[in-house]
Every structure is written in structure tokens, then in C-alpha cells.
Amino acid sequence: MGRRFIYRRVLVMILIACTSLAGYFIGKEYDNQIPDKVCVLEGEENNIGIDLPFGAVIGKGEVVATNAGVNKNYSVKCKLFGLFELKEIQVGVVETKKILPCGFQAGMYLDSRGVLIIDVDKVNGNDGLIYEPCLGKLKEGDYITNINGVPVTDKEQLQFLVDNYGKEELDIDVIRNNKNISVAVKPVRDKENEYKLGIWVRDDLQGIGTVTYITKDGEFGALGHGITDTDTEELVTIERGRLYDAHIWGIRKGETGNPGGLCGIIDYNDEKILGEINANTENGIYGVAGSRMLELCSGYDFMDVGLKQDIYIGEAYIRCMIGNELKDYEIEIVSIDINDKSNKSLVIKITDEELLNLTNGIVQGMFTSYNGSNNRKARKIKGFLMF
């Protein structure tokens, strides 16, 4: 009798453990499939019901009226069988927009706000000693904006000011983590009898990227990710920037372990300006499009912006320029991660044979952005593509 009692207790404990474990994994799966936040369009009724197994549905508030106006935020509750609360979804109201999906490459030139420090180093003095004049004062990622009250805009000007005022201690203004600070640094005369601060700097960035869309108001978005400095890995703070014509002269096909890329040059002639860049953010660069930018997408129509919850697995299209021809190519959306915190939300597979022959899949710079995977024909990409 005692053994049976023990066996029953053990079985009950095992059953409880298995039930708890199953509940944990089911709950985690629900949490992964239910979005943390969704956007709905202003002035419309938006059904944000979630299609989940076992009868999980949005309860009260399934149809959300959004007459409250743009930028109004509230929440609705997702319930199992309409009874048990699973998750609270944050709802944001956004403006209805039409955009023109682009997909063509452009040259990007950005002036940073001041001169960016990419490293702090030692200086070999003309007395044979080693100095670190900026140790504990300036650091990697700082932007030098003024020296002794004189604005600094490029490396050459920085060197001139250091040479000119180097006999005395310099009053250096920098931007650090979006805050203005001032430090005093005494330059060191090196073996060539030049004054040095012991810093490595960079004053501008340039490269080729993809323009994602243009709005009817003439604003554009590009890249789908921010421009970061290759040395500091920090988001570059820009003063201004421009888009120029880019001529793609070759394609390095992608292969396992190598994303490949588009090879091109930037035309910096004034008549080749496509637009003005005014912001560099984690989600991409933004600015005002010129008339020539619209000409590159002539023949295509403006489209409604799709919401995150409108995307589904299956056939879709990407628009990109390979060579000098802007075309739509067929792809397949393989999976969707609606809660990915790193803004990498879709896995897509290239299915268009013409595009596969040209690029062997997805190559760097072909469209918004990507992160390589083991399958060269399927990549996980940043942001939601414009189809």
C-alpha cells in the first residue's frame, strides 16, 4: 500500500511537471506569435485579430477605431478563448501614407558634425619621451567642434589650428553622447617638430547604398539601417549630406560565407545631385528628394504603406536595380518574426531565376540591408521591405 501511494505521488508530480512545462512552452510560443506592438491607420477600423491555435483570439477591442488622431497610443488585451488574458498589445495610430518604392542605388556623402575621433594614441615627443596628451580627456567617438572658439569642420583645419595654437594649452569643445563638453589639452611637439594631440580622426563618410522609398511630400528613406563608423561602430552624427548618381559597373556574386556586392562609382558633379540628407538614424537615413530622383522611378505608381500585421508568408516581390535597369523580382517570404528586437524581421528566399543568374541570390547593396545566413539564397533582412 505504501509503495502504491509513493508511485501515485511520483506519477502526479511527473504529470504536474509535464503540464507545467507544456504550459510554459505553449505560453512562450503564444508570446512569440503575438506582437508586442502594432500600428493602425488613422481614421480607419483595423482588425488586429491574431490567428493562433487553440482558439486564442483578441477579446474586447478586436476592431480598433482610430479616430483619436495620429500619435495616440493605447492598448488592447489578447485572450485565450476570450477569457484568459495572454498579452497586452500596445497600439499606435499612424498617418495613412503613400510611397513610391525605389530600389535604386545612390552615392551617399555625409559631413559629420565636426571631426570624429576614431582612436586615442600616444605621441613620441622630440625629447625622446612618450606622451599621452588626451588620455582621460578625449575618447573614441567624440566629435571635435571647436578649438579655442574656432569651429572645426575637417581634418586639415584641425591640423592647422593645432599647429597655430599648439604652444599653449588648447580649449577643445566636443560632442560626446549628444552632450557638449569642453576639455583642456596641451599638444606635444613630436620628432618632426609638429604639434600633435595623439588622436586619429575622420571628417566625412561616403559610399553607395539603396534608396528605399519616396513619399508624395518629396521625402525619402534609404538603407534601412543607420550609418556607423567602421572603427568606433557608433552611429555617425551628421551635419548634412547629399545623394548623388551612382554608376554600378559590376556584380560580385554572393556565395556561402561571402555576401558579394555591387561595384560602382559615385558621380559628385552638382548636376548629379539626387537629394539632401538631413538625418542619420538607427532605422536609416532620411532627407528631401530632388526632381531627378523621381525620374529614376518613372513608370511606377505610388502605393499604400503596408502595416506589420499585413505581411504574410508566401510570394512577394522586391524592387531593385541590377546594372542600369530597375525591375521587380519574385521572392518568397519564408518566415516572419514580428517581435524581433534587432529590427531583423523577415527571412526571404530569392526565387526569380533571372535575379539568381545575375547575383546568385542577395548581394550587399542590392536593397535595404541584409544579414548573411548559411543559405546563400535565403537571407535574414533588416526592416520590412516595400513590395
C-alpha positions in Angstrom: 0.0 0.0 0.0 2.9 2.3 0.8 4.6 1.7 -2.5 1.4 2.3 -4.4 1.0 5.6 -2.6 4.6 6.6 -3.4 4.1 5.6 -7.1 0.9 7.6 -7.3 2.7 10.6 -5.8 5.6 10.3 -8.2 3.2 10.0 -11.2 1.2 13.0 -10.0 4.4 15.0 -9.6 5.5 13.9 -13.1 2.1 14.9 -14.5 2.2 18.3 -12.8 5.8 18.9 -14.1 4.9 17.9 -17.7 1.8 20.0 -17.6 3.7 23.0 -16.3 6.4 22.5 -18.9 3.9 22.2 -21.7 2.1 25.3 -20.4 5.4 27.2 -20.3 6.3 26.3 -23.9 2.8 27.0 -25.2 2.8 30.3 -23.4 6.2 31.2 -24.8 5.0 30.2 -28.3 2.0 32.5 -27.9 4.2 35.3 -26.7 6.4 34.9 -29.8 3.5 34.9 -32.2 1.6 37.8 -30.6 3.1 41.2 -31.4 4.2 43.4 -28.6 3.2 46.5 -30.6 1.2 47.1 -33.7 0.3 50.2 -35.7 -3.1 51.0 -37.1 -4.1 53.6 -39.7 -5.7 56.9 -38.7 -9.4 57.2 -39.4 -10.0 53.6 -40.2 -11.2 50.5 -38.4 -8.4 47.9 -38.2 -8.9 44.3 -37.3 -5.9 43.2 -35.4 -7.1 39.7 -34.6 -4.3 37.2 -34.2 -4.6 33.8 -35.8 -3.3 31.4 -33.2 -4.0 27.7 -32.4 -6.3 26.5 -29.6 -8.7 29.4 -30.0 -6.6 32.3 -28.9 -8.3 35.4 -30.2 -8.3 39.1 -29.4 -11.1 39.7 -27.0 -12.9 43.0 -26.5 -11.4 45.7 -28.8 -10.7 43.3 -31.7 -11.7 46.1 -34.1 -9.9 49.2 -33.2 -11.4 52.6 -34.3 -8.6 55.1 -34.8 -10.4 58.4 -34.9 -8.4 59.6 -31.9 -5.7 61.0 -34.2 -2.1 60.4 -35.2 0.4 59.5 -32.4 -2.3 58.5 -30.0 -1.3 55.3 -28.2 -3.4 52.8 -26.2 -3.5 49.0 -25.7 -5.8 46.0 -26.2 -5.8 42.6 -24.5 -5.3 39.3 -26.2 -7.2 36.5 -24.5 -7.3 32.7 -24.8 -10.9 31.6 -25.7 -11.9 35.2 -25.0 -11.4 34.5 -21.2 -7.8 34.2 -20.2 -5.5 37.1 -20.8 -2.4 36.2 -22.7 -0.8 39.5 -23.5 -1.4 43.2 -23.7 -0.7 44.7 -27.2 0.4 48.3 -27.5 -1.4 50.1 -30.3 -0.1 53.1 -32.1 -2.0 55.3 -34.5 -0.1 56.3 -37.6 -0.8 58.5 -40.6 -2.0 57.0 -43.8 0.8 57.3 -46.3 1.5 56.5 -49.9 5.1 55.9 -51.0 6.9 55.2 -54.2 9.1 52.1 -53.7 12.5 52.7 -55.2 15.3 50.1 -55.0 18.0 52.0 -57.0 21.5 52.7 -55.8 22.8 56.2 -55.0 26.1 57.7 -53.8 25.9 59.0 -50.3 28.2 61.7 -48.9 27.9 62.8 -45.3 29.6 65.6 -43.4 29.9 64.7 -39.8 29.2 67.3 -37.1 32.8 68.3 -36.5 35.7 65.9 -36.8 35.2 62.4 -35.4 37.8 60.8 -33.1 38.3 57.2 -34.0 41.2 56.4 -31.7 43.4 58.0 -29.0 47.1 57.2 -29.2 50.5 58.1 -27.8 52.9 60.7 -29.2 56.7 60.3 -29.4 58.0 63.6 -28.2 61.0 65.3 -29.6 62.7 64.8 -26.2 62.6 61.1 -26.7 59.8 60.5 -24.2 56.3 59.1 -24.9 53.3 61.2 -24.0 49.5 60.7 -23.9 48.2 64.3 -24.0 44.5 63.3 -24.5 44.4 60.4 -22.0 41.3 60.7 -19.8 40.2 63.9 -21.7 39.2 62.9 -25.3 37.9 59.5 -26.3 36.9 57.4 -29.2 33.6 58.6 -30.6 33.9 62.2 -29.6 33.3 64.9 -32.2 35.6 67.9 -32.1 33.6 71.0 -33.0 35.7 74.0 -31.8 39.3 74.7 -30.8 39.9 78.0 -28.9 36.5 79.1 -30.2 37.2 78.4 -33.8 34.7 76.0 -35.5 36.3 72.8 -36.8 34.9 71.3 -40.0 37.6 69.0 -41.4 40.9 67.3 -40.7 43.0 69.9 -42.5 41.5 72.7 -40.4 42.1 70.7 -37.2 45.8 70.3 -38.0 46.1 74.0 -38.9 44.6 75.1 -35.5 46.7 72.6 -33.5 49.9 73.9 -35.3 48.9 77.5 -34.8 47.9 77.3 -31.1 50.0 74.3 -30.1 52.5 76.2 -28.0 49.7 76.8 -25.4 47.0 74.6 -23.8 44.0 74.3 -26.2 40.4 74.7 -25.2 38.7 71.9 -27.2 34.9 71.6 -27.5 33.5 68.2 -28.3 30.2 66.4 -28.6 30.0 63.2 -26.5 26.8 61.2 -26.3 24.9 64.2 -27.7 26.2 66.4 -24.9 28.6 69.4 -25.3 31.7 69.3 -23.1 34.9 71.3 -23.1 38.4 70.0 -22.2 41.9 71.5 -22.0 44.7 69.7 -23.8 48.4 70.6 -24.2 49.7 69.4 -27.5 53.1 67.6 -27.7 55.9 68.5 -30.2 56.9 65.3 -31.9 60.2 64.2 -33.6 59.2 66.2 -36.8 58.7 69.3 -34.6 55.0 69.3 -35.3 52.4 69.7 -32.6 50.3 66.6 -32.0 47.3 65.7 -29.9 47.7 62.0 -30.2 44.3 61.3 -31.9 43.2 59.6 -35.1 40.3 61.4 -36.8 37.9 61.2 -39.7 35.8 64.1 -41.1 33.3 62.6 -43.6 31.9 59.4 -44.9 30.9 58.2 -48.4 29.6 55.1 -50.0 26.9 53.5 -52.2 23.5 52.4 -50.8 19.9 51.8 -51.8 17.1 54.3 -51.7 14.1 52.5 -50.3 11.2 54.9 -50.9 10.0 58.4 -51.7 6.8 59.9 -50.2 4.3 62.1 -52.0 5.7 65.0 -50.0 9.1 64.5 -51.6 10.9 62.9 -48.6 13.0 59.8 -49.0 14.2 57.0 -46.8 17.2 54.9 -47.6 19.4 52.0 -46.3 17.0 50.7 -43.6 19.9 50.9 -41.1 22.0 53.7 -39.7 25.4 54.6 -41.0 28.0 53.8 -38.3 31.7 54.5 -38.2 33.7 51.4 -39.2 36.2 51.9 -36.4 34.0 53.1 -33.4 30.9 51.2 -34.5 28.9 54.3 -33.3 26.1 55.9 -35.2 27.6 58.9 -37.1 26.3 62.3 -36.1 25.9 64.3 -39.3 25.7 68.0 -40.1 24.5 67.5 -43.6 24.7 65.2 -46.6 23.8 64.6 -50.2 22.7 61.8 -52.5 24.4 61.6 -55.9 24.1 59.4 -59.0 25.9 56.1 -58.7 27.0 54.0 -61.7 27.2 50.3 -61.0 29.8 48.7 -63.2 29.9 45.2 -61.9 28.4 42.5 -59.6 30.4 40.2 -57.2 28.1 37.2 -56.9 27.2 36.0 -53.4 28.3 32.6 -52.1 28.5 30.8 -48.8 30.5 32.9 -46.3 30.8 35.9 -48.8 27.8 38.2 -49.3 29.2 39.6 -52.6 28.2 43.1 -53.6 27.5 45.7 -56.2 30.6 47.5 -57.5 30.2 51.2 -58.6 31.4 54.7 -58.5 29.8 58.0 -57.3 29.4 61.0 -59.6 29.9 64.1 -57.5 29.0 66.7 -60.1 26.5 69.2 -58.9 24.1 68.3 -61.7 24.1 64.7 -60.5 22.7 65.6 -57.0 19.6 63.4 -56.2 18.6 64.8 -52.8 19.7 66.3 -49.5 20.3 64.1 -46.4 19.2 65.6 -43.1 19.1 62.7 -40.6 21.0 59.5 -39.9 19.1 57.2 -37.5 19.2 53.6 -36.4 16.5 52.8 -39.0 18.1 54.5 -42.0 18.9 57.9 -43.5 16.3 60.4 -44.4 16.1 63.6 -46.4 14.5 65.6 -49.2 14.4 64.2 -52.7 15.2 66.2 -55.8 13.3 66.0 -59.1 15.9 63.7 -60.6 15.2 61.1 -58.0 11.6 60.8 -59.1 12.7 60.4 -62.7 14.6 57.2 -61.8 11.3 55.6 -60.7 9.2 56.9 -63.6 6.7 54.3 -64.8 6.0 53.1 -61.3 3.0 54.1 -59.1 2.7 55.3 -55.5 1.5 52.5 -53.2 -0.1 52.3 -49.7 2.3 51.6 -46.9 1.6 48.1 -45.5 1.5 47.5 -41.8 3.5 44.9 -40.0 0.5 42.7 -39.3 -0.4 42.8 -43.0 2.7 40.8 -44.1 2.2 37.1 -44.7 4.3 34.1 -45.7 4.3 33.4 -49.4 5.0 35.1 -52.7 6.2 38.7 -52.8 8.4 41.0 -54.9 11.4 43.1 -54.3 12.3 46.1 -56.5 16.0 46.7 -57.1 18.3 47.9 -59.8 20.8 45.5 -61.2 23.0 47.2 -63.7 21.1 50.1 -65.1 17.6 48.5 -65.1 15.1 48.9 -62.3 12.8 45.8 -62.1 10.6 43.8 -59.7 11.8 40.3 -58.9 9.9 37.5 -57.4 10.8 36.2 -53.9 9.3 34.1 -51.2 8.8 35.2 -47.6 9.9 32.2 -45.7 9.3 33.3 -42.1 8.2 36.4 -40.1 9.4 37.4 -36.7 7.0 40.2 -35.5 8.8 40.7 -32.2 12.4 40.7 -33.3 14.1 43.4 -31.1 17.0 43.9 -33.5 14.7 45.0 -36.4 15.5 41.9 -38.4 12.0 40.7 -39.2 11.9 38.6 -42.3 13.6 35.7 -43.9 13.2 35.7 -47.6 14.3 33.4 -50.4 15.1 34.6 -54.0 13.0 32.6 -56.4 13.4 34.7 -59.6 15.7 32.8 -62.0 16.9 36.0 -63.7 18.0 37.5 -60.4 19.6 34.3 -59.3 21.7 34.2 -62.5 22.8 37.8 -62.0 23.6 37.7 -58.3 23.4 34.1 -57.1 20.9 35.4 -54.5 21.2 38.5 -52.4 24.3 40.6 -52.5 25.4 43.6 -50.4 23.9 46.8 -51.5 21.1 45.2 -53.6 18.4 46.6 -51.4 17.7 47.9 -47.9 20.0 45.6 -45.9 20.7 42.0 -45.0 22.4 39.8 -42.6 24.1 36.7 -44.1 22.9 33.1 -43.4 24.2 29.7 -44.3 21.9 29.5 -47.3 23.2 32.0 -49.9 19.7 32.2 -51.5 17.9 33.0 -48.2 18.9 35.8 -46.0 17.5 37.4 -42.9 17.0 41.1 -43.6 16.5 44.3 -41.6 13.3 46.2 -41.7 10.2 45.5 -43.6 10.6 45.6 -47.4 8.4 47.7 -49.6 6.6 45.3 -52.0 
